[in-house]
Amino acid sequence: MSSRQIVVVGGGAAGFFAAIACAQSDSKPRVILLERGNQFLQKVRISGGGRCNVTHACFDPRELARRFPRGGKELIGLLKRFQAQDTVDWFEKHGVALKTEQDGRMFPTTDSSQTIIDCLLNEARSAQVELRTNCGVDRIIRNGSTYQITTSRGDSIAAERVLLATGGCRTPALGALATHLGHAIEPPVPSLFTFHIDTPWVHELAGVCVETVEVSIPDTQLKEKGSILLTHWGLSGPVILRASAWGARTLHGLNYVFPLLVNWFPKINEDQLRSTLVGRIKSNAGKLVVNSPMAPISARLWEALVLFSGIPRDRRWADLGRNGIQKLVETLHRSPFQVKGKSLNKDEFVTCGGVKLNEVDLNTMESKISPGLYFAGELLDIDGITGGFNFQAAWTTGWVAGRAMGRG
């Protein structure tokens, strides 16, 4: 074992990947990984509903980088060195097979995050990484060419190089270690969240999902397509999470109170929708409008949307008229909702903000301000949309930082 000592602060995905890559380098340094909590890899454990969405089946670095509202451009070069295919290969080499779901998300074939946790723990131990839980870092002081680390246990550790992988700066205090070492933090705001909506019928239809809708937020450039989920508190699902990611700072500036439009039939334009509805007048003349759903909208949701448009429950297609058709077209293409707050997506704790990327050497993830200090993971001002992209950023930045720290 080398006399060189390297400390990784943060026992999440990025921290573990960096520690393993560093410990396995030719110089074989002594690597100590410190975790403030009582368990490692907590975010890995709960992600993807306990299945762990490891990465996304997008194997072109430039295309993959487009899934990051912040930091995408800077990630291109990093992803050329360690991209999603490298993640797949790494886990398979270490006994974990991944599978791809229809939407591109990749999970272990076991459908259990414990598989990923066990793999990382075993590999870290095999590489002789020293793992310490219940050991936060209270202070780091640079002293010449070394760093003096004071832990929450009262220990003092000297390290030649230090990696900060402490996770998102959900409050400025969580970026304190970086700021005390001279770095500036982009102010943190939530990046993946669901929308609170008071509309009663939405709550009553909790659990209803529509595969493809388009949501837009008036007076902004925000517009996304994808599946939507109605919940007890409002709207969720991939399309909402993507809108929240791309609009993180804009929606924060609106204090999470803003109008939202939902197009339930984004694959056809207004004229095509109107023609379809006019055809219903001929083919379903004697039927009630509320009882004549249009695919892919479910019967319950169709009924709610018809009533939402102001069409009476007892109105038949034959009596709908031009005004009724127009009301229905408006609602089906532009259902208006008022968002009155947010909730964090239960599986995601992503923030935008963090250490400014222009203060980091993106070839090595080393600080440009404090030599020997490195960064990886969500502490950086990099965040992706939902779908495995944030974990990929953690694997990529952790691998690059770990390899760089391991060089003699």
C-alpha positions, 0 to 999 in steps of 0.5 A: 500500500502506498503512503499517499493518503486520499480522502473521499467525502460522501458515500453516495454513487459519485463518492464510491465510484471515485474511491474505487477508481482511485484505489484501483489505480497503479499508484495504489494510494490509501483511500478513506471514504467518509459518510456522515450518515449511518448508511452508504448509498442511501440515494441509490437504495431508494431511487427508481422505487427501490430498483435503482435507475442506473443509467439511460440507454443513450450511447452517444455522448452529445445526445446524452449531454442534451438531457442535462438542463445545466452542465450538458455542454461541459459534460460532452468531453467527460462523457466521451471518456466514460459514458453510459455504455462504459457504465453498463460494461463496468457493472456487467464486468462486476457481475451486475447485468442491466436491462433496458425498459421501453423508455430507455431507463436501465435497471439491474435485471434483479429489479433491486437497488441492493444489487447495485449497493452490494456491487459497489460495497464489495468492489470498494472493499476488494480495492481496500477502500477504508469505509467509515460511516457516522463520520461527517467532515466539519472542517477542511484546511489546506496546509501547504501541499496537504489537507487537514480534515477534522471529522464529526468524531473529532478525528484529524486526518491528513490527506494529499488529495481530497474529493468532495462528493457530498451531494446536492446543495439543497441549502447553501450550508451543504456547500460550505466545505467548498466555499471555505476552500475558496469556491463559489456556489451557484444558488441551489434550487429544486430541479425535479419536482411535481406540481400541486394543483387544487382542481378536485377532479384531478385528485379524484382521478389519482393514479390515472396515467396518459402515455403522451401529453404536451405540457406548456407554461404560458409566458415561458419557453417551457414545453415538454412531451411525455407521460403524465400521472394524476395524483392526490395533490396534482400532476406528476410523471416524466413530462412534469419532472422534465418541465420542472428540470428545464424550468428549475430557475424560472419556476423558482422565480415564480415562487412555484405559482403559475398557469399550466396548459395540458394538451391531451392529444398532442399527436393531432392538430386542432383541425384534425381534432375538430374533424374527429369530434364532428365525425362523432356527431354523425356516428354517435348522435344519440350517445351522451358525450361524457360516455364516448371516450376518445383513445387513448383517454380513459373513460373516467378522464374523458368524463372529467374533461368533458365536464371541465369544458362546461358541457352538461352531463346529459348533453348528447352528440347530436345536440353539441353544436358548434359552440360545444365542439369548440369548448371541447377542442379548447379543453382537449388541447389546452386544459388550463390549470393553476399550479400552487406549489411543488413537492419533491419527486419521491425518488429524486432529490435533485437540485440545480446549483452547486460548485461553478464549473468554470472553477473546475478542471474538467479534464481531471475534476480538480479545483482550479482554485485549490490544488489537490481538491476534487469534485464529483456528483451533484455537488457540481452545478450539473443536473439532468432530467429524470431517467437515469441521467443524474446517476450517469453524471455521478458515475462519469465525474466520479470515475474521471476524478478517481482516476486523476487522484490515483495518478502519482 
